[in-house]
Amino acid sequence: MKTLSLLACLLFLGGPVIASAATPQQQRMADCSARNKGKTGEDYKTAQKACLSAPAPAASTPQERMKTCNADAAAKKLAGDARKTFMSGCLKAH
């Protein structure tokens, strides 16, 4: 019974923290879903597919580029020299 209560408390307290850590892909899916709100059935599926297949908009400011590249590197779980190389290429590409 104590473990059940402890588990419930952890889920209650940790839920908002876990929910706020959306990956860039999850954020993109949420943005597309919001954009296609009100559509149903095949119209929704087609619009979602088109939205998710479109290239991601390029970040315009250096801060946005850094944020995007950091999120991508974190999603790939890169560290050390691999992360430095990835970040360099990512920042130049954006």
PyMOL CGO cylinders between C-alpha atoms (Angstrom):
from pymol import cmd
from pymol.cgo import CYLINDER

trace = [
    CYLINDER, 0.00, 0.00, 0.00, 2.87, 2.38, 0.82, 0.3, 1, 1, 1, 1, 1, 1,
    CYLINDER, 2.87, 2.38, 0.82, 4.47, 1.77, -2.57, 0.3, 1, 1, 1, 1, 1, 1,
    CYLINDER, 4.47, 1.77, -2.57, 1.19, 2.52, -4.29, 0.3, 1, 1, 1, 1, 1, 1,
    CYLINDER, 1.19, 2.52, -4.29, 0.86, 5.80, -2.40, 0.3, 1, 1, 1, 1, 1, 1,
    CYLINDER, 0.86, 5.80, -2.40, 4.49, 6.68, -3.13, 0.3, 1, 1, 1, 1, 1, 1,
    CYLINDER, 4.49, 6.68, -3.13, 4.04, 5.88, -6.80, 0.3, 1, 1, 1, 1, 1, 1,
    CYLINDER, 4.04, 5.88, -6.80, 0.90, 8.03, -6.97, 0.3, 1, 1, 1, 1, 1, 1,
    CYLINDER, 0.90, 8.03, -6.97, 2.75, 10.95, -5.34, 0.3, 1, 1, 1, 1, 1, 1,
    CYLINDER, 2.75, 10.95, -5.34, 5.68, 10.63, -7.72, 0.3, 1, 1, 1, 1, 1, 1,
    CYLINDER, 5.68, 10.63, -7.72, 3.39, 10.55, -10.74, 0.3, 1, 1, 1, 1, 1, 1,
    CYLINDER, 3.39, 10.55, -10.74, 1.46, 13.54, -9.47, 0.3, 1, 1, 1, 1, 1, 1,
    CYLINDER, 1.46, 13.54, -9.47, 4.58, 15.60, -8.73, 0.3, 1, 1, 1, 1, 1, 1,
    CYLINDER, 4.58, 15.60, -8.73, 6.63, 14.41, -11.70, 0.3, 1, 1, 1, 1, 1, 1,
    CYLINDER, 6.63, 14.41, -11.70, 3.84, 14.59, -14.27, 0.3, 1, 1, 1, 1, 1, 1,
    CYLINDER, 3.84, 14.59, -14.27, 4.20, 18.28, -15.15, 0.3, 1, 1, 1, 1, 1, 1,
    CYLINDER, 4.20, 18.28, -15.15, 7.99, 17.99, -15.40, 0.3, 1, 1, 1, 1, 1, 1,
    CYLINDER, 7.99, 17.99, -15.40, 7.79, 15.02, -17.73, 0.3, 1, 1, 1, 1, 1, 1,
    CYLINDER, 7.79, 15.02, -17.73, 5.01, 16.55, -19.81, 0.3, 1, 1, 1, 1, 1, 1,
    CYLINDER, 5.01, 16.55, -19.81, 6.91, 19.78, -20.41, 0.3, 1, 1, 1, 1, 1, 1,
    CYLINDER, 6.91, 19.78, -20.41, 9.98, 18.04, -21.89, 0.3, 1, 1, 1, 1, 1, 1,
    CYLINDER, 9.98, 18.04, -21.89, 8.71, 17.70, -25.46, 0.3, 1, 1, 1, 1, 1, 1,
    CYLINDER, 8.71, 17.70, -25.46, 11.13, 16.71, -28.18, 0.3, 1, 1, 1, 1, 1, 1,
    CYLINDER, 11.13, 16.71, -28.18, 11.32, 18.86, -31.31, 0.3, 1, 1, 1, 1, 1, 1,
    CYLINDER, 11.32, 18.86, -31.31, 9.35, 16.19, -33.22, 0.3, 1, 1, 1, 1, 1, 1,
    CYLINDER, 9.35, 16.19, -33.22, 6.63, 16.15, -30.56, 0.3, 1, 1, 1, 1, 1, 1,
    CYLINDER, 6.63, 16.15, -30.56, 6.46, 19.93, -30.68, 0.3, 1, 1, 1, 1, 1, 1,
    CYLINDER, 6.46, 19.93, -30.68, 6.17, 19.87, -34.46, 0.3, 1, 1, 1, 1, 1, 1,
    CYLINDER, 6.17, 19.87, -34.46, 3.37, 17.29, -34.24, 0.3, 1, 1, 1, 1, 1, 1,
    CYLINDER, 3.37, 17.29, -34.24, 1.54, 19.47, -31.71, 0.3, 1, 1, 1, 1, 1, 1,
    CYLINDER, 1.54, 19.47, -31.71, 1.96, 22.55, -33.93, 0.3, 1, 1, 1, 1, 1, 1,
    CYLINDER, 1.96, 22.55, -33.93, 0.63, 20.70, -36.98, 0.3, 1, 1, 1, 1, 1, 1,
    CYLINDER, 0.63, 20.70, -36.98, -2.26, 19.30, -34.98, 0.3, 1, 1, 1, 1, 1, 1,
    CYLINDER, -2.26, 19.30, -34.98, -3.20, 22.79, -33.76, 0.3, 1, 1, 1, 1, 1, 1,
    CYLINDER, -3.20, 22.79, -33.76, -2.95, 24.15, -37.30, 0.3, 1, 1, 1, 1, 1, 1,
    CYLINDER, -2.95, 24.15, -37.30, -5.30, 21.43, -38.58, 0.3, 1, 1, 1, 1, 1, 1,
    CYLINDER, -5.30, 21.43, -38.58, -7.81, 21.68, -35.75, 0.3, 1, 1, 1, 1, 1, 1,
    CYLINDER, -7.81, 21.68, -35.75, -11.39, 21.41, -36.98, 0.3, 1, 1, 1, 1, 1, 1,
    CYLINDER, -11.39, 21.41, -36.98, -10.59, 19.07, -39.86, 0.3, 1, 1, 1, 1, 1, 1,
    CYLINDER, -10.59, 19.07, -39.86, -11.79, 15.49, -39.64, 0.3, 1, 1, 1, 1, 1, 1,
    CYLINDER, -11.79, 15.49, -39.64, -11.19, 12.15, -41.27, 0.3, 1, 1, 1, 1, 1, 1,
    CYLINDER, -11.19, 12.15, -41.27, -9.20, 12.06, -44.49, 0.3, 1, 1, 1, 1, 1, 1,
    CYLINDER, -9.20, 12.06, -44.49, -8.89, 15.85, -44.63, 0.3, 1, 1, 1, 1, 1, 1,
    CYLINDER, -8.89, 15.85, -44.63, -7.14, 15.84, -41.24, 0.3, 1, 1, 1, 1, 1, 1,
    CYLINDER, -7.14, 15.84, -41.24, -4.87, 12.92, -42.15, 0.3, 1, 1, 1, 1, 1, 1,
    CYLINDER, -4.87, 12.92, -42.15, -3.87, 14.51, -45.45, 0.3, 1, 1, 1, 1, 1, 1,
    CYLINDER, -3.87, 14.51, -45.45, -3.21, 17.90, -43.84, 0.3, 1, 1, 1, 1, 1, 1,
    CYLINDER, -3.21, 17.90, -43.84, -1.16, 16.31, -41.03, 0.3, 1, 1, 1, 1, 1, 1,
    CYLINDER, -1.16, 16.31, -41.03, 0.92, 14.31, -43.49, 0.3, 1, 1, 1, 1, 1, 1,
    CYLINDER, 0.92, 14.31, -43.49, 1.63, 17.41, -45.57, 0.3, 1, 1, 1, 1, 1, 1,
    CYLINDER, 1.63, 17.41, -45.57, 2.49, 19.48, -42.51, 0.3, 1, 1, 1, 1, 1, 1,
    CYLINDER, 2.49, 19.48, -42.51, 4.82, 16.88, -41.00, 0.3, 1, 1, 1, 1, 1, 1,
    CYLINDER, 4.82, 16.88, -41.00, 6.49, 16.15, -44.35, 0.3, 1, 1, 1, 1, 1, 1,
    CYLINDER, 6.49, 16.15, -44.35, 7.28, 19.80, -45.05, 0.3, 1, 1, 1, 1, 1, 1,
    CYLINDER, 7.28, 19.80, -45.05, 10.80, 20.93, -44.19, 0.3, 1, 1, 1, 1, 1, 1,
    CYLINDER, 10.80, 20.93, -44.19, 11.15, 22.59, -40.82, 0.3, 1, 1, 1, 1, 1, 1,
    CYLINDER, 11.15, 22.59, -40.82, 11.32, 26.36, -40.99, 0.3, 1, 1, 1, 1, 1, 1,
    CYLINDER, 11.32, 26.36, -40.99, 14.85, 27.67, -40.55, 0.3, 1, 1, 1, 1, 1, 1,
    CYLINDER, 14.85, 27.67, -40.55, 15.56, 29.46, -37.29, 0.3, 1, 1, 1, 1, 1, 1,
    CYLINDER, 15.56, 29.46, -37.29, 16.16, 33.13, -37.87, 0.3, 1, 1, 1, 1, 1, 1,
    CYLINDER, 16.16, 33.13, -37.87, 18.15, 34.36, -34.86, 0.3, 1, 1, 1, 1, 1, 1,
    CYLINDER, 18.15, 34.36, -34.86, 21.38, 32.88, -33.52, 0.3, 1, 1, 1, 1, 1, 1,
    CYLINDER, 21.38, 32.88, -33.52, 19.61, 32.07, -30.24, 0.3, 1, 1, 1, 1, 1, 1,
    CYLINDER, 19.61, 32.07, -30.24, 16.90, 30.13, -32.08, 0.3, 1, 1, 1, 1, 1, 1,
    CYLINDER, 16.90, 30.13, -32.08, 19.50, 28.27, -34.15, 0.3, 1, 1, 1, 1, 1, 1,
    CYLINDER, 19.50, 28.27, -34.15, 21.44, 27.35, -31.00, 0.3, 1, 1, 1, 1, 1, 1,
    CYLINDER, 21.44, 27.35, -31.00, 18.26, 26.19, -29.27, 0.3, 1, 1, 1, 1, 1, 1,
    CYLINDER, 18.26, 26.19, -29.27, 17.25, 24.02, -32.25, 0.3, 1, 1, 1, 1, 1, 1,
    CYLINDER, 17.25, 24.02, -32.25, 20.71, 22.49, -32.65, 0.3, 1, 1, 1, 1, 1, 1,
    CYLINDER, 20.71, 22.49, -32.65, 20.99, 21.83, -28.89, 0.3, 1, 1, 1, 1, 1, 1,
    CYLINDER, 20.99, 21.83, -28.89, 17.62, 20.07, -28.90, 0.3, 1, 1, 1, 1, 1, 1,
    CYLINDER, 17.62, 20.07, -28.90, 18.66, 17.94, -31.89, 0.3, 1, 1, 1, 1, 1, 1,
    CYLINDER, 18.66, 17.94, -31.89, 21.98, 17.02, -30.25, 0.3, 1, 1, 1, 1, 1, 1,
    CYLINDER, 21.98, 17.02, -30.25, 20.21, 16.12, -27.02, 0.3, 1, 1, 1, 1, 1, 1,
    CYLINDER, 20.21, 16.12, -27.02, 17.69, 13.97, -28.89, 0.3, 1, 1, 1, 1, 1, 1,
    CYLINDER, 17.69, 13.97, -28.89, 20.60, 12.10, -30.51, 0.3, 1, 1, 1, 1, 1, 1,
    CYLINDER, 20.60, 12.10, -30.51, 22.31, 11.81, -27.09, 0.3, 1, 1, 1, 1, 1, 1,
    CYLINDER, 22.31, 11.81, -27.09, 25.58, 13.19, -28.42, 0.3, 1, 1, 1, 1, 1, 1,
    CYLINDER, 25.58, 13.19, -28.42, 28.48, 14.07, -26.13, 0.3, 1, 1, 1, 1, 1, 1,
    CYLINDER, 28.48, 14.07, -26.13, 32.09, 15.20, -26.37, 0.3, 1, 1, 1, 1, 1, 1,
    CYLINDER, 32.09, 15.20, -26.37, 33.72, 15.58, -29.78, 0.3, 1, 1, 1, 1, 1, 1,
    CYLINDER, 33.72, 15.58, -29.78, 30.71, 14.07, -31.57, 0.3, 1, 1, 1, 1, 1, 1,
    CYLINDER, 30.71, 14.07, -31.57, 28.48, 16.79, -30.08, 0.3, 1, 1, 1, 1, 1, 1,
    CYLINDER, 28.48, 16.79, -30.08, 30.97, 19.56, -31.00, 0.3, 1, 1, 1, 1, 1, 1,
    CYLINDER, 30.97, 19.56, -31.00, 31.16, 18.33, -34.58, 0.3, 1, 1, 1, 1, 1, 1,
    CYLINDER, 31.16, 18.33, -34.58, 27.39, 18.01, -34.85, 0.3, 1, 1, 1, 1, 1, 1,
    CYLINDER, 27.39, 18.01, -34.85, 26.78, 21.46, -33.34, 0.3, 1, 1, 1, 1, 1, 1,
    CYLINDER, 26.78, 21.46, -33.34, 29.29, 23.09, -35.68, 0.3, 1, 1, 1, 1, 1, 1,
    CYLINDER, 29.29, 23.09, -35.68, 27.68, 21.56, -38.76, 0.3, 1, 1, 1, 1, 1, 1,
    CYLINDER, 27.68, 21.56, -38.76, 24.17, 22.23, -37.50, 0.3, 1, 1, 1, 1, 1, 1,
    CYLINDER, 24.17, 22.23, -37.50, 24.83, 25.90, -36.78, 0.3, 1, 1, 1, 1, 1, 1,
    CYLINDER, 24.83, 25.90, -36.78, 26.44, 26.41, -40.19, 0.3, 1, 1, 1, 1, 1, 1,
    CYLINDER, 26.44, 26.41, -40.19, 23.55, 24.65, -41.96, 0.3, 1, 1, 1, 1, 1, 1,
    CYLINDER, 23.55, 24.65, -41.96, 20.89, 26.82, -40.32, 0.3, 1, 1, 1, 1, 1, 1,
]
cmd.load_cgo(trace, "trace")
